[in-house]
Amino acid sequence: MNHLPAILGDKPLFAKRLHIARPLLPKLSDLSADLSECLDGAILSKGPQLEMLEQEVAEYLGVRNAIAVSNCTSGLMLAYQALGLTGEAVIPSFTFMATASALIWTGVRPVFAEIDSGTMNVEPSAVEAAITPETSAIIAIHNSGNPADIDALQLIATRHKLCLIFDAAHAFGSSYQQTPVGAQGDVQIFSLSPTKVLAAGEGGIVATNDDLLARKIRVGREYGNRGDYDSEVPGINARLPEFSALLGRHSLRMLDKAVSHRNELAQLYRQRLAQLPGLAFQEVREGNLSCYKDFSIMIDAGAFGLTRDELAAALSAENIETRTYFDPPVHRQIAYRQYAPTAGTLRKTEVLSETILNLPIWSHMDLSIASEVCLAIEAAHAHAQSIRHSLRQAATA
């Protein structure tokens, strides 16, 4: 091992901060014609770019309705409201807080179900065990773009006559059994924020084959105003600006190539890091395609030699940014502790949140950069004892 970790005094592998995510953006010259049209027409909202984005996304996903909204959270709120959810909804705790916060805003109680440690997605058998007479919906996540077990969840939802909703924030560009993620279940809600593979600056997409549901969501995103200035429902302002729609359209044109490249990066990470003890990776099941919004490793400190946080500190010294999604999991966050199940019930969720580390991955990241990240992790493992000693000394200084 030629590289002495920077945390032990060597020069960092990266001279500048290597960010964990960077959006793939079109060139200004590619945007100029559409941008000029927006400016010349002086339409900043509810214009042709929004309509074209919705049409193009619906065609890409193979779904009848794609409704663009201001962000994924507003899409979740509108979908929950439009479906008329009441009582309880079963969700994983290993998710972003918005999955639960949107439920609370619509007056529905989250009931947390355990995940599958391999896929990092909610475990169907745990979902069924959590269903009560008060349950009105199942809400699943495609974590990091890895498709959930859609067929198993649909069987459960059908058997119990429940709505099936997918918080698909991470998953635009992913496929389930050779079919784009988006048309399954009652509704799927995507994010278009800067960390996502399909980016529009900010924004979201609500995808559904239910025409009545789509109409309700369209009305809901306009304050509940159905067009006659009479509120049909207590809606919100969830409109997507024309500039964001324009950016989303151009991002969609680059999507397939971006997903392919992210899979190349993920394969490089897996092949290199699989040689080290104590590291595990998210399981993408046969027939599925992840867009790899994130690439995660799980660290067994006993085998690897460093804890997740110690490895993160060593990588930070190399100017490599990492993230620890989702730590704490939702049921341990202050706002949601009142809904937490009995201690120990979500042990897999808690272990994953304590050991997961997301590595840099972006749609235009050179393979050599991923290789250097691997080198930093290999060096950290080789010098684990010294790194741990250095960190402990610094903590007691």
SEMAR-226140 format. One record per atom (N, C-alpha, C, O): x, y, z; residue in one letter. Coordinates in steps of 0.02 Angstrom, whole numbers, plus 50000, padded with zeros to 5 digits. Layout:
// residues N
XYZA
...
***
This chain:
// residues 397
500434994150000M
500005000050000M
500455006250000M
500795007650050M
500455009949945N
500905015649937N
500655021849973N
501045026149992N
499995022249982H
499715028350010H
499635027750086H
499285023350111H
499965032250122L
499835032950194L
499235037450202L
499235042950174L
498725035450238P
498125039550244P
498275046650266P
498705047750308P
497925051450237A
498035058450253A
497905059850326A
498205064350355A
497455056050356I
497315057050427I
497915055550470I
497955057550528I
498395051850441L
499025050150476L
499605054550453L
500175053450473L
499455059550411G
499975064350393G
500175064750321G
500535069450302G
499945060150278D
500125060650207D
499685065850173D
499205068350201D
499865067550111K
499485072250071K
498815069150051K
498795063250032K
498265072950055P
497615070250035P
497615067949963P
497945070849920P
497245062549949L
497185060149881L
496855065149834L
497015065349775L
496415069249861F
496065074349821F
496245081249846F
496175082749906F
496485085449802A
496685092249822A
496085096549840A
496125100749885A
495525095349806K
494905098949821K
494385093949846K
494435087949835K
493885096649879R
493365092449908R
493005088549853R
492765091449804R
492975081949860L
492615077749814L
491905076949841L
491795073549892L
491435080049807H
490745080049832H
490415073249821H
490575069649773H
489955071549864I
489625065049860I
489145064849801I
489015059549773I
488885070649780A
488415070949724A
488515077449686A
488655082649715A
488435076949620R
488455082849577R
487955081749520R
487985076649486R
487505086449509P
487005085449456P
487325085849388P
487785089849376P
487085081749342L
487285082049272L
486845087249238L
486245086249231L
487145092649216L
486755098249189L
486905099149114L
487465097949092L
486415101249077P
486525102549006P
486945108948996P
486995113049041P
487245109648938K
487605115648921K
487105121348908K
486545120248886K
487335127348923L
486905133148911L
486685133548838L
486125135448823L
487145131648794S
486975131948722S
486405127148705S
486015128448659S
486355121548742D
485815116748730D
485145119448754D
484615117548729D
485175123848805L
484565126548834L
484325132848800L
483745134848808L
484765136048761S
484645142948740S
483985143948703S
483625148648717S
483825139448657A
483205140348618A
482585140048662A
482155144348658A
482555134848705D
481975134248750D
481965139848801D
481435142448818D
482545141848825L
482585147148874L
482345153748844L
481985157548876L
482555155048784S
482325161148750S
481565161148741S
481245166248749S
481295155348725E
480575154748717E
480205156348782E
479695159748782E
480485153848837C
480185155348903C
480195162748917C
479695165648938C
480775165848905L
480845173048920L
480425177248872L
480115182148894L
480425175548808D
480045179348760D
479295178848772D
478915183648763D
479085172948794G
478375171948807G
478155174648874G
477555175448886G
478645176048918A
478505178848985A
478035174349025A
477625176749065A
478085167749013I
477695162949052I
478165159249099I
478595155449076I
478095160349163L
478555157449211L
478255151549248L
478615147949283L
477615150449241S
477275144949275S
476685142649233S
476375146749198S
476525136249237K
475945133449202K
475975134649126K
475475136549095K
476575133549098G
476665134949027G
476835128748986G
476735123149010G
477075129648926P
477205124048881P
477765119348905P
477735113348891P
478265121948940Q
478795117548964Q
478525112549015Q
478725106649014Q
478085114649058L
477765110149106L
477365104749070L
477415098849087L
476975106749021E
476565101848984E
477005096748948E
476865090748950E
477545099148917M
477975094548880M
478355089948927M
478445084048912M
478575092548985L
478905088249034L
478435082649056L
478635076849059L
477815084349072E
477335079249095E
477215074049041E
477175068049055E
477145076248979Q
477035071548924Q
477635066948914Q
477545060848905Q
478225069748915E
478835065848903E
478965060948959E
479175055348947E
478855063049021V
478945058649078V
478435052949077V
478615047249089V
477815054549062A
477295049349059A
477475044149006A
477395038149017A
477725046448949E
477925041748896E
478515037548918E
478535031548906E
479005040648951Y
479595036948974Y
479405031649025Y
479655026049022Y
478975033349071L
478785028749125L
478265023649102L
478175018449135L
477925024949047G
477385020549026G
476785021049072G
476485016049090G
476605027249090V
476055028349137V
475595033649106V
475815037949068V
474955033349123R
474475037849091R
474545045049115R
474435049749077R
474745045949178N
474765052649206N
475415053949242N
475625050149286N
475745059349224A
476335061849260A
476195069049278A
476145073349234A
476145070449342I
475975077149365I
476595080149398I
476835077549447I
476835085649370A
477435088949397A
477225093349456A
476735097049452A
477615093049509V
477465096949570V
478105100349594V
478645099049567V
478035104649643S
478595108749666S
479155104749698S
479735106849695S
478995099149729N
479495094749758N
479165088149776N
478555087549774N
479575083249794C
479305076649809C
478865076749871C
478365073149874C
479035080949920T
478635081249982T
477935083649967T
477455080749993T
477865088849927S
477195091249909S
476825085849870S
476215085149877S
477185082049828G
476875076549792G
476615071249838G
476065068649828G
476985069649890L
476765064749939L
476135067349975L
475655063649983L
476155073549996M
475585076450032M
474955076249989M
474415074350012M
475025078049926L
474445078249881L
474195071149866L
473585070049862L
474655066449859A
474455059549845A
474095056549905A
473575053349897A
474365057549965Y
474045054950025Y
473345057950032Y
472865054350048Y
473285064450020Q
472635067750026Q
472145065249973Q
471565063649989Q
472375064849911A
471935062849856A
471675055749863A
471125054149842A
472085051449894L
471875044449905L
471415043849965L
471125038449977L
471345049250003G
470895049050061G
471145044650117G
470745041450151G
471795044550128L
472075040250181L
471815042450250L
471735048350263L
471695037550292T
471475038750360T
471825033850406T
472135029050383T
471765034950470G
472015030150520G
472765029450518G
473135033850540G
472995023650492E
473705021950493E
473955020150423E
473565018250379E
474605020850414A
474935018550354A
475585015150374A
475945017650417A
475725009450345V
476325005650360V
476895008250317V
476835008450255V
477445010250348I
478025012850311I
478665010250344I
478645008250402I
479215010150307P
479855008650339P
480105014750378P
479915020350362P
480515013550427S
480845019050462S
481485021050427S
481735026550436S
481765016450387F
482365017850350F
482165021450286F
482125018550232F
482055028050293T
481835032250238T
481975039450257T
482155040950314T
481895043950208F
481965051050223F
481355053250262F
480805050550254F
481445058150304M
480925060450350M
480285062650315M
479745062250345M
480325064850253A
479735067450218A
479205062050208A
478615063650205A
479405055750202T
478915050450195T
478425050550253T
477825049650243T
478695051650313A
478275051750373A
477965058650385A
477385059050405A
478335064050372S
478075070650387S
477455072250345S
476985075350369S
477455070050282A
476875071150240A
476265067350266A
475705069650260A
476385061550295L
475835057850327L
475535061650385L
474925062350391L
475965064150429I
475735067850488I
475335073950466I
474815075450496I
475575077450415W
475225083350390W
474525081650365W
474075085850368W
474435075550341T
473765073550317T
473375069650370T
472845066850355T
473625069550430G
473245066750486G
473265059150491G
472815056150521G
473785056050463V
473845048750464V
474435046750507V
474965049850505V
474335041550545R
474855039150592R
475325034250557R
475085029350527R
475985035350560P
476455030550531P
476555024550577P
476635025250637P
476535018650548V
476695012450584V
477315009550549V
477295007850490V
477855009050587F
478495007250557F
478594999750551F
478474995950599F
478814997550492A
478944990450479A
479684989450465A
480034994050443A
479924983450478E
480634981750471E
480834981050398E
480414979750354E
481474982050385I
481754981550318I
482094974750307I
482214970950354I
482244973450244D
482684967950225D
483394970850224D
483514975750189D
483854967850261S
484524970650267S
484894970750200S
485324975050189S
484744966050156G
485094965750093G
484884971150044G
485304974750018G
484224971750032T
483974976649984T
483914983550014T
483904988549978T
483874984050080M
483764990250118M
483054992850110M
482904998450131M
482624988950079N
481924990750070N
481484987150120N
481694982250150N
480874989550127V
480424986650177V
480294979250161V
480224977250103V
480254975250213E
480144968050207E
479394966650203E
479024968350249E
479154963550148P
478434962350140P
478114958650199P
477564960450220P
478444953650226S
478144949950282S
478064954450343S
477584953750381S
478534959150353A
478474963850409A
477914968850397A
477574970950444A
477814970650334V
477254975050317V
476594971750335V
476164974750367V
476514965550315E
475874962050328E
475764961250403E
475194961750427E
476294959950440A
476224959150512A
476024965550547A
475734965450601A
476174971350515A
476024977850546A
475324980350530A
475114985450558A
474964976950486I
474304979250466I
473794978150522I
473784972950554I
473384983250534T
472844982950584T
472194985150550T
472204987150492T
471634984650586P
471004987150557P
471014994550539P
470594996950501P
471494998250567E
471545005450554E
471985007050494E
472015012850473E
472305002050465T
472775003350410T
472395005050346T
471925001550327T
472625010350313S
472315012250249S
472805011850191S
472595012150133S
473455011250206A
473945011250150A
474595007950171A
474775007550229A
474945005550120I
475635003350125I
476055008350086I
475895009950028I
476585010850117I
477025015550082I
477725012550083I
478025011650136I
477985011050024A
478645007950018A
479125012749984A
478915017649952A
479775011349992I
480305015649966I
480745011549919I
480855005549930I
480995014749866H
481515011749824H
482175014849846H
482415019549814H
482455012349900N
483035015649929N
483645015649883N
483835010449856N
483925021449874S
484515022649830S
484365021049757S
484825020549717S
483725020149740G
483535018349672G
483435010849663G
483285008649608G
483525007049717N
483444999749713N
482704997949719N
482404999149772N
482394995149667P
481674993849670P
481464989449728P
481784984449744P
480924991449760A
480634987449814A
480324981049785A
480284980349724A
480114976549829D
479804970349807D
479074971849789D
478614970449827D
478984974549730I
478334977349710I
477794971949707I
477244973049732I
477934966249677D
477424961049669D
477174958549736D
476574957849746D
477634957249782A
477444954749848A
477024959949885A
476534958249918A
477214966249880L
476844971549914L
476154972549883L
475674974049918L
476114971749817Q
475464972449784Q
474984966849805Q
474384967949815Q
475244960849812L
474824955349836L
474544956749905L
473954955449918L
474964959349949I
474734961050017I
474224966550015I
473704966150048I
474354971849975A
473894977449971A
473214975149943A
472694977249968A
473224970949893T
472604968349864T
472224964049913T
471614964649920T
472594959749948R
472274955249996R
471924959050052R
471394957050075R
472224964550073H
471954968350129H
471574974650107H
471354978650148H
471504975450041K
471134981050012K
471424987750035K
471074992150060K
472084988450026L
472444994450047L
472734998049986L
472854995049934L
472825004549993C
473195008349942C
473925006349945C
474205004949998C
474245006149887L
474965004749883L
475305010749851L
475195012349793L
475725014049891I
476065020149871I
476815019049873I
477065015749919I
477165021649825F
477895021149825F
478195028149828F
478085032249784F
478565029349882D
478995035349885D
479595033649841D
480075030449863D
479555035849778A
480065034149729A
480565039849719A
480845040749665A
480685043749773A
481115049649769A
481785048149736A
482035052249697A
482075042249750H
482735040549726H
482735037149657H
483275036249628H
482165035249631A
482145029649584A
482005031349511A
481895026749471A
482005037649491F
481875038949421F
482455036049380F
483035037749392F
482285031749332G
482795028349291G
482905021149312G
483255017449277G
482605019049367S
482655012049389S
482125007849354S
481625010449329S
482245001249353S
481764996649321S
481624990749367S
482064988249402S
481004988649366Y
480784982749404Y
480584977349354Y
480094978149318Y
480964971949352Q
480834966449306Q
480754968949234Q
480264967449200Q
481254972849213Q
481304975549146Q
480774980849128Q
480684982549069Q
480414983249178T
479904988449167T
480084994549209T
480254993849267T
480045000549180P
480225006549218P
479825006949283P
479225005749285P
480165008749336V
479835010149400V
479405016449390V
479655021449365V
478765016049409G
478345021949403G
477605020449393G
477185024049418G
477455015049356A
476755013549341A
476445008649391A
475845007449388A
476845005849436Q
476595000749481Q
476255003849542Q
476385009649560Q
475824999949574G
475475002349632G
474955007549613G
474795008449554G
474675011049663D
474185016249650D
474525022649626D
474255026149583D
475105024149653V
475445030349636V
476175029949657V
476345026649706V
476605033249619Q
477315033749637Q
477515041049633Q
477305044649588Q
477925043249681I
478115050249685I
478875050749682I
479225048049725I
479115054449631F
479825055249619F
480065062149640F
479685066949642F
480715062549656S
481035068949669S
481465070949610S
481765066749577S
481495077449597L
481915080249544L
482425085049574L
482655089649539L
482605084149637S
483075088649671S
483785087449646S
483905082449611S
484265091749662P
484935091349632P
485325084949644P
485775083349605P
485165081149696T
485535074949709T
485255069049669T
485545063649672T
484705070049633K
484385064549598K
484665063749527K
484965068449500K
484565057849498V
484825056549431V
484455060849379V
484765063449333V
483805061549387L
483425066249347L
483335072549389L
482985072449440L
483635078049368A
483645084049409A
483325089949373A
483425090949313A
482945093849411A
482625099849383A
482765105849429A
482395110749426A
483285105449469G
483425110549519G
483045108749582G
483345106649632G
482395109549581E
481935106749631E
481325104449592E
481205106449535E
480935100049623G
480335097749591G
480185090549606G
480575087049639G
479625088249581G
479415081249590G
478935079249536G
478675083449499G
478835072749530I
478355069949482I
477915064949519I
478155060549554I
477265065649510V
476785060749535V
476545056749476V
476265059549428V
476655050149477A
476495045749421A
475935040949441A
475975037749493A
475425040549400T
474865036049415T
474475034249352T
474455038249305T
474175028349352N
473725026349298N
473005027749316N
472545026349276N
472885030449375D
472215032049399D
472045039149378D
472305043949405D
471605039849329D
471445046449302D
471095050949353D
471225056949355D
470655048049394L
470305051949444L
470795054549497L
470765060249519L
471255050149517L
471765052149565L
472195057749536L
472355062549571L
472385057149473A
472795062249440A
472425068949440A
472735074249452A
471785068849426R
471395075049425R
471405078349494R
471495084349500R
471305074349546K
471305077049614K
471975080249631K
471995085549664K
472515077149610I
473185079749625I
473305086249587I
473615090849613I
473065086549524R
473145092649485R
472765098449517R
473005104049519R
472175097049542V
471785102249577V
472135104049642V
472175109949660V
472375099149677G
472695100249742G
473315104649737G
473455108549782G
473705103849681R
474315107849675R
474165115149659R
474625119349660R
473535116749643E
473325123549628E
472895126349685E
472375129549673E
473105125149746Y
472755127449806Y
472085124049816Y
471695125949860Y
471935118949775G
471265115849777G
470785119349731G
470195117649730G
471025124349694N
470605128249648N
470495124349584N
470975123149547N
469895122549569R
469735118549509R
469675122849446R
469525120249393R
469785129449452G
469755133849395G
469235139249399G
469235143949359G
468785138649447D
468255143649455D
468335147649520D
467865150849543D
468935147349548Y
469105150949610Y
468705148349669Y
468605151849719Y
468485142249665D
468125138949720D
468525132849740D
468595128149701D
468785132849800S
469225127349822S
468825120949831S
468365120549871S
469025115849793E
468705109349798E
468955105649860E
468585102049893E
469605106549874V
469935103549933V
470405108749961V
470585113549926V
470615107950024P
471125112550051P
471815110750022P
472195107050052P
471955113549963G
472575111849928G
473165116049949G
473135119649999G
473695115549910I
474305119249923I
474575122049857I
474335120149804I
475055126449861N
475395128749800N
475975123949788N
476495124349822N
475895119549739A
476415114649723A
476595114949649A
476755109849619A
476565120949621R
476705121649549R
477465121449536R
477865123949576R
477645118349481L
478345118049459L
478475123749410L
478115124249360L
478965128049422P
479105133549376P
479335131049307P
479585125449301P
479235135249257E
479415133449189E
480165132149182E
480365127649145E
480585136049217F
481305134949211F
481495128049237F
481925124749208F
481175125949291S
481315119249318S
481075113849270S
481415108849261S
480495114949240A
480235110149192A
480695109549132A
480815104049106A
480955115249109L
481425115249053L
482045111249070L
482275107049031L
482325112449130L
482925108749151L
482775101349157L
483185097149139L
482185099649183G
481995092649189G
481935089149122G
482135083349115G
481685092649071R
481625089649004R
482315088048976R
482415082648947R
482785092648984H
483455091448958H
483815085948998H
484215082148971H
483675085649063S
483965080349105S
483705073549083S
484065068549085S
483065073249064L
482765067049042L
483115064248980L
483185058248972L
483335068648936R
483675066548875R
484345063148891R
484595059148851R
484635064848948M
485285062048967M
485225056149015M
485725053349037M
484605054349032L
484495049749087L
484775042749076L
485135040149118L
484615039649020D
484815032749009D
485575031949011D
485845027249040D
485925036648979K
486655036448980K
486915037349051K
487405034249071K
486585041749089A
486795042949159A
486705036749201A
487145035049240A
486145033349194V
486015027249233V
486525021849215V
486775018349259V
486675021149151S
487165016249129S
487845017649160S
488185013049183S
488045024049161H
488705025649189H
488715024549264H
489215022249291H
488175026149298R
488155025049370R
488215017549386R
488525015749436R
487935013349344N
488005006149354N
488735003949343N
488964999349377N
489085007149297E
489795005649288E
490195007549350E
490635003849371E
490045013349378L
490375015649439L
490235010849496L
490685009049534L
489605008749503A
489415004149556A
489784997549549A
489994994549599A
489844995149487Q
490204988849475Q
490934989449495Q
491224984849524Q
491244995149478L
491944996249498L
492014996149573L
492454992749600L
491584999949607Y
491605000049680Y
491544992949709Y
491934990949752Y
491054989249685R
490944982449711R
491554977949699R
491774974449745R
491814978049639Q
492374973549623Q
492994975149665Q
493324970549689Q
493144981449673R
493734983349712R
493634982249786R
494064979349820R
493074984449813L
492974984349885L
492784977449911L
492844976149971L
492544973049867A
492384966249889A
492994962449911A
492944957249944A
493584964949894Q
494204961649915Q
494364962949988Q
494794959650017Q
494024967850018L
494164969650088L
493674966150135L
493094965250118L
493904964250194P
493454961050242P
493004966250276P
493204972050284P
492414964150294G
491974968350334G
491564973350296G
491234977650326G
491554973050229L
491144977550189L
490594973650154L
490714968250127L
489994976350154A
489424973350120A
489094978550077A
489194984550087A
488684976250028F
488384980749979F
487644979349973F
487404973949990F
487284984349949Q
486564983649938Q
486434978349885Q
486784978049834Q
485934974249897E
485754968849850E
485224971249801E
484674973049821E
485394971149737V
484904972549684V
484694965949654V
485114962249627V
484074964349660R
483844957649641R
483824956649566R
483744961449527R
483894950349546E
483924948549475E
483304951149438E
482744950449462E
483414954049380G
482874956849341G
482734964149354G
482364967349317G
483044966849407N
482944973849424N
483554978049404N
484104975349398N
483464984349395L
483994989049380L
483934994949427L
483414998249430L
484474996349463S
484495002249506S
484805008049468S
485275007049429S
484535014049477C
484845019949447C
485445022249488C
485815026649467C
485535019149547Y
486095020849592Y
486125028349606Y
486625031649595Y
485565030849630K
485575037649656K
486115038249709K
486445043349715K
486205032949748D
486745032449798D
487115025949788D
486845021149762D
487745025849811F
488095019449817F
488315018849890F
488655023149917F
488095013349921S
488205012549993S
488645006550008S
488635001549973S
489025007150062I
489365001450091I
489155000950164I
488995005950196I
489134994850190M
489004993650260M
489634990950292M
489944986350265M
489824993750349I
490464992250380I
490374988150443I
490054990450491I
490654982150444D
490714978050504D
491374979950536D
491904977850513D
491344983850589A
491954986550619A
492434981150642A
493044982050637A
492164975650668G
492594970350692G
493034967250638G
493614965650649G
492744966650578A
493114963650523A
493524968750484A
494074967250462A
493254974750476F
493604979750436F
494154983250475F
494664985250446F
494064984050540G
494564987250581G
494384994250603G
494694996950648G
493884997250570L
493645003950587L
492885004050588L
492565000250552L
492605008250631T
491885009250629T
491705013450567T
492135016250534T
491055013750554R
490815018050499R
491055025250508R
491305028250460R
490985027950569D
491175034850580D
491925035950577D
492155041250555D
492305031050598E
493035031550592E
493255031450519E
493715035250500E
492945027250479L
493105027150408L
492905033750375L
493275036350334L
492335036450394A
492105042850366A
492605048350383A
492745052650341A
492875048250443A
493375053350463A
494005052550422A
494315057550402A
494215046350410A
494815045150370A
494715047450298A
495165050350267A
494115046350270L
493975048550202L
493915056150198L
494115059150149L
493645059150250S
493595066450251S
494285069650248S
494375074850216S
494765066550282A
495445069150281A
495745068750210A
496205072550193A
495485064250169E
495705063650099E
495305068350054E
495395068349993E
494875072650085N
494425077150048N
493875073450011N
493635075649959N
493685067650038I
493145063650008I
492525064550052I
492525062750111I
491995067250023E
491375068250060E
490975061750060E
490925058250009E
490685060050117T
490235054250124T
489605056350160T
489555061950186T
489115051950161R
488485053150196R
488275046850233R
488485041350216R
487855047750285T
487635042150326T
486865041450325T
486555041150377T
486575041350265Y
485845040350258Y
485655033550287Y
486025028750274Y
485125032550323F
484735037550359F
484875036550434F
484635031850464F
485255041050461D
485475040450531D
485375047250566D
485725052050550D
484895047650613P
484495042150640P
483915040350594P
483685044450555P
483675034150599P
483075032250561P
482475036250588P
482515039050643P
481945036350550V
481385040850567V
481105039550636V
480945044350672V
481045033250657H
480725031950722H
481135034250781H
480885034550837H
481765036150769R
482195038750823R
482255046350820R
482585049350863R
481945049550771Q
481965056850766Q
481465059950814Q
480935057050827Q
481625065750839I
481235068850893I
480495069250875I
480065067750916I
480345071350814A
479645072450795A
479235066050790A
478625066350792A
479575060350785Y
479215054050771Y
479325048650823Y
479085043050815Y
479665050350877R
479785045350929R
479145042750960R
479115037050983R
478635046950960Q
477995044850989Q
477675039050951Q
477235035650977Q
477895038050889Y
477625032650848Y
478085026550846Y
477935021550813Y
478635026850882A
479125021350881A
478825015050910A
478455015350960A
478985009250881P
478735002950908P
479155000850969P
479605004450990P
478994995150996T
479354992451053T
480104991951037T
480294990050982T
480524993551086A
481244993351077A
481454986451051A
481234981351077A
481884986451001G
482134980250972G
481744977750913G
481964973250877G
481154980650901T
480734978450846T
481044979950778T
480964976050731T
481414985450774L
481714987550710L
482474986950713L
482834991550694L
482704981250737R
483424980350748R
483814980650682R
484354983550680R
483554977750628K
483904978050564K
483964985250539K
484484987250513K
483434988950547T
483434996050528T
483974999750567T
484345003750538T
484004998550632E
484475002250674E
485195000350659E
485635004650658E
485324993850647V
486004991750630V
486214994850564V
486784997150557V
485764994850515L
485944997650450L
486095005150456L
486585007550428L
485685008750492S
485795015950499S
486455017550534S
486745022850524S
486685012950576E
487305013950614E
487925011950575E
488485013750594E
487845008150521T
488425005350486T
488485007450413T
488985006050381T
487975010850386I
487975012550315I
488375018850302I
488385023550342I
488715018850245L
489095024750223L
489015025350148L
489165020650111L
488785031150125N
488695032450054N
489325035750026N
489585040450055N
489555033049969L
490165035449937L
489985040049878L
489425039749853L
490445044149856P
490295048649799P
490095044749736P
490415039849718P
489565047049705I
489365044349640I
488945049649605I
488465052349633I
489135051149543W
488745055749502W
488775053449430W
489205049449411W
488315056049391S
488205053449323S
488785054749276S
488845051249226S
489215059649290H
489785061149248H
490445060449285H
490945063549267H
490445056449338M
491055055349377M
491505050449341M
491285045049322M
492125052249332D
492595047849297D
492735041649338D
492765041849399D
492825036049304L
492965029749339L
493605030249380L
493665026949432L
494075034349358S
494705035149396S
494585038249464S
494965036849511S
494065042349470I
493905045349535I
493655039949583I
493865039749641I
493215035649559A
492975030149601A
493555025649621A
493575023049677A
494025024649575S
494615020549590S
495025023649646S
495275020049689S
495095030249646E
495465033649699E
495095033149766E
495405032549819E
494435033549764V
494045032649826V
494175025649855V
494255024749915V
494185020649810C
494335013849832C
495025013449863C
495125010149913C
495505016949833L
496185016949860L
496195019849930L
496545017249974L
495815025149941A
495775028150008A
495485023250059A
495725022950116A
494985019450039I
494675014550084I
495155008750097I
495205006350154I
495495006550046E
496005001250054E
496555003450101E
496774999550143E
496775009650094A
497305012250138A
497055012850210A
497425011450257A
496425014950218A
496135015450285A
496115008650319A
496275008050379A
495935003550282H
495924996750310H
496624994450328H
496734991550381H
497104995850284A
497794993650297A
498094996950358A
498514994050393A
497875003050373H
498155006850429H
497635007850483H
497665012750520H
497155003350488A
496585004250533A
496795005350605A
496535009850639A
497255001450629Q
497455002050700Q
497745008850714Q
497585011950765Q
498175011350670S
498485017950680S
497965023450676S
497985028250715S
497495022850629I
496965027850622I
496535028150685I
496385033450711I
496345022350709R
495935022050770R
496305025150829R
496005028950868R
496945023650835H
497345026550889H
497385034050883H
497325037650932H
497485036550821S
497535043750810S
496875047350827S
496885052650857S
496325044350807L
495675047350821L
495525047550896L
495245052350921L
495715042250931R
495595042051003R
496025047151040R
495805050151089R
496635047951015Q
497065053051045Q
496785059951035Q
496785064051081Q
496545061250974A
496255067850959A
495635069151001A
495505074851020A
495245063951015A
494625064751054A
494765066351126A
494365069651159A
495335064151152T
495495065251222T
495975071051233T
496145072651290T
496195074151178A
496675079751184A
496345085851214A
496675091051223A
***
